[in-house]
Amino acid sequence: MIRRIFLFLISFMLLGNYIQANNPVEDNLFLVVGSYSNGTTSGISVYDFNIQTGDFTFISDVKEVMNPSYLAISPDEKMIYSVNETREGEASSFRFDKRTGALTFVNTQPAKGANPCYINIDKGQNFIVTANYTGGNLSVFPLDKDGSIKPMSMNINYNIPDTTASNMHLVIFSPDNTRLLATDLGKDNIYSFEVRPGAKDNFLVDPPASVTKLAPGSGPRHLAFHPNGKFLYCINEKSGKVTTIKYTDNKLEPIQYIASDTTQSVIRKSSADIHLTSDGRFLYSSNRGARTDGIHMFSVNPETGLLTSLGYQSTGVQPRNFNITPNDKFLLCANQNSNNIQIFEIDPVKGTLKDTGKVISVGRPVCLKWVKK
């Protein structure tokens, strides 16, 4: 009996080694980078990134695209969508070849809203939605079966004359895909739209099901759901604070405001991005400014969702966007004005960051996305 157990364990170990040896892609992902560009510099770059070592290799790039400042990966990972953050405002589609890591341009559609800065795709791969910052509107585009973008089907505009200007900055889907949440940095609002997944044109129900008002002068920019779906976190650009939000039955209840940018002498804050580790234990937020460029680190109370500061990690200049490897080992920070991506290691126990000294040099990076190999 003992001999049989021993042989079983040896066979199991050998099988594990075989699987690991024949599936090296488990440790390597595609890192897709969106940058501010002028049509002749790299707009979207692709790297091979090892999530165990933090090593990377450049694979390909696309230059013939203007300011793809935010990207969305289709659920089947065959398509990549980008905004074109220009005064005209557009959304573009690219076919992604996982064998080579190459991108092929497919098509572009006008967003009818200036300076789109965020794009997202529904889980059914039927629609994409852009948040248009200066336009103050959301643009909804149906997708064709080949993944190309059809003409815009909905234009939800909150830039009403004689009121505070709307600055739409983000669109994300709730974990159950029944709601689309949108942040209005100008009006301090978070809109929650009901999603109609079976619809052909009117994908969102307008007006929104709810409007959550944050503290005046907050400037809600980006949102991140806790993995348990019970809490939502908002990084506020203007106030430099993170808002902890209780999320129950699609209702949003702010329960905490905690400083992300802790610099007292800086009057104008400019916080940017927010992400959690996949286990929900730690949260990070980025802040921009001459003396505040860096990432604030927080621990998360799993029962209440409340945040506790773990300290501050300095970064390069203008850390507009960052992302965390799926294994929670590294945090990659895109420093727009340093023209690089810093690689930090995450302490698995403390949640603090350590600069590895590894840097990816790329012009004006502002969006980082992962794609499986």
C-alpha positions as CSV (number, residue, x, y, z in Angstrom):
1,M,0.0,0.0,0.0
2,I,2.8,2.4,0.9
3,R,4.6,1.5,-2.3
4,R,1.5,2.3,-4.3
5,I,1.1,5.7,-2.6
6,F,4.8,6.4,-3.2
7,L,4.6,5.5,-6.9
8,F,1.4,7.6,-7.2
9,L,3.2,10.6,-5.7
10,I,6.2,10.2,-8.0
11,S,3.9,9.9,-11.0
12,F,2.0,13.0,-9.9
13,M,5.2,15.0,-9.5
14,L,6.5,13.8,-12.9
15,L,3.2,14.7,-14.5
16,G,3.4,18.2,-12.9
17,N,7.0,18.7,-14.2
18,Y,5.9,17.5,-17.7
19,I,3.0,19.9,-17.8
20,Q,5.2,22.8,-16.5
21,A,7.9,22.0,-19.0
22,N,5.5,21.8,-21.9
23,N,3.5,24.9,-20.9
24,P,6.1,27.6,-20.4
25,V,3.5,30.2,-21.3
26,E,2.0,29.9,-17.8
27,D,4.8,32.2,-16.6
28,N,4.7,34.5,-19.6
29,L,2.1,36.9,-20.7
30,F,1.7,39.6,-23.3
31,L,2.1,43.1,-21.9
32,V,0.2,45.5,-24.1
33,V,1.0,49.2,-23.7
34,G,-1.0,52.2,-24.9
35,S,0.9,55.4,-25.3
36,Y,0.3,59.0,-26.3
37,S,1.6,59.1,-29.9
38,N,1.5,61.3,-33.0
39,G,1.1,58.6,-35.7
40,T,4.8,58.1,-36.2
41,T,5.9,57.0,-32.7
42,S,4.8,53.8,-31.0
43,G,1.1,54.0,-30.1
44,I,0.6,50.4,-29.0
45,S,3.5,48.2,-28.0
46,V,3.6,44.5,-27.1
47,Y,6.1,42.8,-24.8
48,D,6.7,39.3,-23.6
49,F,6.6,39.5,-19.8
50,N,7.6,36.8,-17.3
51,I,5.4,37.2,-14.2
52,Q,7.8,35.1,-12.1
53,T,11.0,37.0,-12.8
54,G,9.9,40.4,-14.1
55,D,12.0,40.0,-17.2
56,F,10.6,41.2,-20.6
57,T,11.3,41.2,-24.3
58,F,9.9,43.7,-26.9
59,I,7.8,41.9,-29.6
60,S,6.0,44.4,-31.8
61,D,4.4,47.8,-32.0
62,V,1.9,49.8,-34.0
63,K,2.7,53.4,-35.0
64,E,-0.2,54.4,-37.3
65,V,-2.6,55.3,-34.5
66,M,-3.1,58.6,-32.7
67,N,-3.1,58.7,-28.9
68,P,-4.4,55.2,-28.0
69,S,-4.4,56.3,-24.3
70,Y,-6.6,53.5,-23.1
71,L,-7.1,49.9,-24.3
72,A,-9.7,47.1,-23.9
73,I,-9.0,43.5,-24.5
74,S,-11.9,41.3,-25.9
75,P,-12.9,38.4,-23.6
76,D,-11.6,35.9,-26.2
77,E,-8.4,38.0,-26.5
78,K,-8.5,38.1,-30.3
79,M,-9.2,41.8,-30.5
80,I,-7.8,44.9,-28.9
81,Y,-9.8,48.1,-28.9
82,S,-8.4,51.6,-28.2
83,V,-9.6,55.1,-27.8
84,N,-8.0,57.8,-30.0
85,E,-7.7,60.7,-27.5
86,T,-8.0,63.6,-29.9
87,R,-10.3,66.6,-30.3
88,E,-12.2,64.6,-33.0
89,G,-12.4,61.5,-30.8
90,E,-12.4,58.0,-32.2
91,A,-12.4,54.3,-31.2
92,S,-10.2,51.8,-33.1
93,S,-10.0,48.1,-33.4
94,F,-7.0,45.8,-33.9
95,R,-6.8,42.0,-34.5
96,F,-4.3,40.4,-32.2
97,D,-2.2,37.4,-33.3
98,K,-1.2,35.4,-30.2
99,R,1.3,33.3,-32.2
100,T,3.4,36.3,-33.2
101,G,2.2,39.1,-30.8
102,A,1.4,41.3,-33.8
103,L,-1.5,43.7,-34.1
104,T,-3.3,44.4,-37.4
105,F,-5.5,47.5,-37.7
106,V,-9.1,46.7,-38.6
107,N,-11.2,49.9,-38.5
108,T,-12.1,53.2,-36.7
109,Q,-15.3,54.9,-35.8
110,P,-16.0,58.5,-34.6
111,A,-17.0,58.8,-31.0
112,K,-18.8,62.1,-31.5
113,G,-17.2,63.3,-28.3
114,A,-13.8,65.0,-27.8
115,N,-10.9,63.3,-26.1
116,P,-12.2,59.8,-25.2
117,C,-10.0,58.5,-22.4
118,Y,-11.5,55.1,-21.5
119,I,-12.9,52.2,-23.4
120,N,-14.5,48.9,-22.3
121,I,-16.2,45.9,-23.8
122,D,-19.1,43.8,-22.5
123,K,-18.6,40.1,-21.6
124,G,-20.7,39.1,-24.6
125,Q,-18.4,40.9,-27.0
126,N,-21.4,42.7,-28.6
127,F,-20.6,46.3,-27.6
128,I,-17.8,48.7,-26.7
129,V,-18.3,51.9,-24.7
130,T,-16.1,55.0,-24.5
131,A,-15.9,57.7,-21.9
132,N,-15.2,61.0,-23.7
133,Y,-13.6,63.4,-21.3
134,T,-14.0,66.8,-23.0
135,G,-17.1,65.8,-24.8
136,G,-18.8,64.9,-21.5
137,N,-20.6,61.9,-23.1
138,L,-20.6,58.2,-23.4
139,S,-20.4,56.6,-26.9
140,V,-21.8,53.1,-27.4
141,F,-20.8,51.0,-30.5
142,P,-22.1,47.6,-31.6
143,L,-19.5,45.1,-32.7
144,D,-19.7,43.1,-35.9
145,K,-19.1,39.3,-35.8
146,D,-15.6,39.8,-37.0
147,G,-14.9,42.1,-34.1
148,S,-14.9,45.3,-36.2
149,I,-16.6,48.4,-34.8
150,K,-20.0,49.4,-36.2
151,P,-21.2,53.0,-36.2
152,M,-22.2,54.5,-32.8
153,S,-25.7,53.5,-31.7
154,M,-26.0,55.5,-28.5
155,N,-24.7,58.9,-27.4
156,I,-25.4,59.7,-23.8
157,N,-24.4,63.3,-23.1
158,Y,-24.2,65.0,-19.7
159,N,-22.7,68.2,-21.0
160,I,-25.8,70.3,-20.4
161,P,-25.5,74.0,-21.0
162,D,-25.5,76.3,-18.0
163,T,-24.4,73.6,-15.6
164,T,-21.1,72.3,-14.3
165,A,-19.2,70.7,-17.2
166,S,-19.2,66.9,-17.4
167,N,-15.9,65.1,-17.8
168,M,-16.6,61.4,-18.3
169,H,-13.5,59.4,-17.3
170,L,-14.3,55.7,-16.9
171,V,-16.8,53.0,-17.9
172,I,-16.7,49.6,-16.2
173,F,-19.1,46.7,-15.9
174,S,-20.3,45.3,-12.6
175,P,-19.1,41.8,-11.7
176,D,-22.4,40.3,-12.7
177,N,-22.4,42.4,-16.0
178,T,-25.9,43.8,-15.2
179,R,-24.7,47.4,-14.8
180,L,-22.3,49.8,-16.4
181,L,-20.7,52.3,-14.0
182,A,-19.4,55.6,-15.4
183,T,-17.5,58.3,-13.5
184,D,-18.2,62.0,-14.2
185,L,-15.1,63.8,-12.9
186,G,-16.6,67.2,-13.5
187,K,-19.9,66.7,-11.7
188,D,-18.6,64.4,-8.9
189,N,-21.1,61.7,-10.0
190,I,-21.0,58.0,-10.5
191,Y,-23.7,56.8,-12.9
192,S,-25.1,53.3,-12.8
193,F,-26.8,52.2,-16.1
194,E,-28.8,49.1,-16.5
195,V,-27.3,46.8,-19.2
196,R,-29.5,45.1,-21.9
197,P,-27.2,42.3,-23.1
198,G,-29.7,41.0,-25.7
199,A,-30.2,44.4,-27.3
200,K,-29.1,45.2,-30.8
201,D,-28.9,49.0,-30.5
202,N,-30.0,50.4,-27.1
203,F,-27.4,48.5,-25.1
204,L,-27.8,50.8,-22.0
205,V,-31.0,52.0,-20.3
206,D,-30.9,55.8,-20.2
207,P,-31.5,57.6,-17.9
208,P,-29.3,55.7,-15.4
209,A,-30.8,53.5,-12.7
210,S,-28.9,55.6,-10.1
211,V,-26.6,58.6,-9.6
212,T,-24.2,58.5,-6.7
213,K,-23.0,61.9,-5.6
214,L,-19.5,62.1,-4.0
215,A,-18.2,64.8,-1.8
216,P,-18.0,68.2,-3.6
217,G,-14.6,68.7,-5.3
218,S,-13.8,65.0,-5.4
219,G,-13.4,64.5,-9.1
220,P,-14.1,60.7,-9.4
221,R,-11.7,59.2,-12.0
222,H,-11.2,55.5,-11.8
223,L,-13.0,52.6,-10.1
224,A,-12.0,49.2,-8.9
225,F,-14.2,46.4,-7.6
226,H,-13.1,44.2,-4.7
227,P,-12.9,40.5,-5.8
228,N,-15.8,39.7,-3.4
229,G,-18.0,42.2,-5.3
230,K,-19.2,43.8,-2.0
231,F,-17.0,46.9,-2.2
232,L,-16.0,49.4,-4.8
233,Y,-13.1,51.8,-4.6
234,C,-12.9,55.2,-6.4
235,I,-9.7,57.3,-6.9
236,N,-10.6,61.0,-6.9
237,E,-8.4,63.1,-9.1
238,K,-9.2,66.5,-7.6
239,S,-9.3,65.7,-3.9
240,G,-6.5,63.2,-3.9
241,K,-8.6,60.8,-1.9
242,V,-9.8,57.2,-2.2
243,T,-13.5,56.6,-1.6
244,T,-14.5,53.2,-0.2
245,I,-18.0,52.4,-1.4
246,K,-20.3,49.6,-0.1
247,Y,-21.9,47.9,-3.1
248,T,-25.1,46.0,-2.4
249,D,-27.9,45.1,-4.9
250,N,-26.4,47.5,-7.4
251,K,-26.6,50.3,-4.8
252,L,-23.6,52.5,-4.0
253,E,-23.0,53.8,-0.5
254,P,-19.8,55.8,0.2
255,I,-18.5,54.8,3.7
256,Q,-14.9,56.1,3.8
257,Y,-12.7,58.9,2.3
258,I,-9.0,58.3,2.9
259,A,-6.0,60.3,1.5
260,S,-4.2,58.9,-1.4
261,D,-2.1,62.1,-2.0
262,T,-0.9,63.0,1.5
263,T,1.2,66.0,0.5
264,Q,-0.2,68.9,2.5
265,S,1.6,71.7,0.7
266,V,0.1,70.8,-2.7
267,I,-3.2,72.6,-3.3
268,R,-4.1,71.0,-6.6
269,K,-4.1,67.2,-6.4
270,S,-3.9,65.0,-9.5
271,S,-4.5,61.3,-8.4
272,A,-4.9,58.9,-11.3
273,D,-5.4,55.2,-11.0
274,I,-6.5,52.4,-8.6
275,H,-6.1,48.6,-8.5
276,L,-6.3,45.7,-6.0
277,T,-4.4,42.5,-5.8
278,S,-6.4,39.5,-7.0
279,D,-6.9,38.3,-3.5
280,G,-8.3,41.6,-2.4
281,R,-5.9,42.1,0.5
282,F,-4.1,45.2,-0.8
283,L,-5.0,48.3,-2.8
284,Y,-2.8,50.8,-4.6
285,S,-3.5,54.3,-5.9
286,S,-1.3,56.5,-8.1
287,N,-0.7,60.2,-7.7
288,R,0.8,62.8,-10.0
289,G,2.6,66.1,-9.2
290,A,6.0,67.7,-8.9
291,R,6.4,66.5,-5.3
292,T,3.8,63.7,-5.2
293,D,4.6,61.3,-8.0
294,G,4.1,57.9,-6.4
295,I,1.8,55.1,-5.3
296,H,0.0,54.9,-2.0
297,M,-0.3,51.4,-0.5
298,F,-3.2,50.2,1.5
299,S,-4.4,47.1,3.3
300,V,-8.0,46.1,3.0
301,N,-10.2,44.9,5.8
302,P,-12.0,41.9,4.3
303,E,-15.1,42.3,6.4
304,T,-15.7,46.1,6.3
305,G,-13.8,46.9,3.1
306,L,-12.2,49.8,4.9
307,L,-8.6,50.9,4.0
308,T,-5.5,51.4,6.2
309,S,-2.4,53.2,4.9
310,L,0.7,51.1,4.5
311,G,2.9,54.0,3.2
312,Y,4.0,55.6,0.0
313,Q,6.3,54.5,-2.8
314,S,7.9,57.2,-5.0
315,T,7.8,56.6,-8.8
316,G,8.9,58.3,-12.0
317,V,7.1,61.3,-13.4
318,Q,3.3,61.3,-13.9
319,P,2.3,57.7,-13.0
320,R,-0.9,57.9,-14.9
321,N,-1.7,54.2,-15.0
322,F,-0.4,51.0,-13.5
323,N,-1.3,47.3,-13.4
324,I,-0.6,44.2,-11.3
325,T,0.5,40.8,-12.6
326,P,-2.2,38.2,-12.2
327,N,-0.1,36.3,-9.6
328,D,0.2,39.5,-7.5
329,K,4.0,39.4,-7.6
330,F,4.7,42.6,-9.5
331,L,3.2,46.0,-9.9
332,L,4.1,47.8,-13.2
333,C,3.8,51.6,-13.2
334,A,3.5,53.6,-16.4
335,N,5.3,56.9,-16.0
336,Q,4.0,59.1,-18.7
337,N,6.6,61.9,-18.5
338,S,9.6,59.6,-17.6
339,N,8.9,57.6,-20.8
340,N,9.2,54.3,-18.9
341,I,7.5,51.5,-17.0
342,Q,8.9,50.8,-13.6
343,I,8.7,47.2,-12.2
344,F,8.0,46.9,-8.5
345,E,7.9,43.7,-6.5
346,I,4.9,43.3,-4.1
347,D,5.7,41.9,-0.6
348,P,3.2,39.0,-0.3
349,V,2.9,39.5,3.5
350,K,3.1,43.3,4.0
351,G,1.8,44.5,0.6
352,T,4.5,47.0,0.3
353,L,6.4,47.7,-2.9
354,K,10.1,47.3,-3.7
355,D,11.7,48.8,-6.7
356,T,13.4,46.0,-8.7
357,G,15.4,48.4,-10.8
358,K,14.0,46.9,-13.9
359,V,12.6,49.5,-16.3
360,I,10.8,49.2,-19.7
361,S,11.7,52.2,-21.9
362,V,8.7,53.3,-24.0
363,G,7.5,56.7,-25.1
364,R,4.7,58.3,-23.0
365,P,3.1,55.1,-21.6
366,V,-0.4,55.6,-20.2
367,C,-2.2,52.2,-20.3
368,L,-1.0,48.6,-19.4
369,K,-3.0,45.5,-20.2
370,W,-2.3,41.7,-19.8
371,V,-3.1,39.1,-22.5
372,K,-2.5,35.4,-22.0
373,K,-0.1,33.6,-24.3
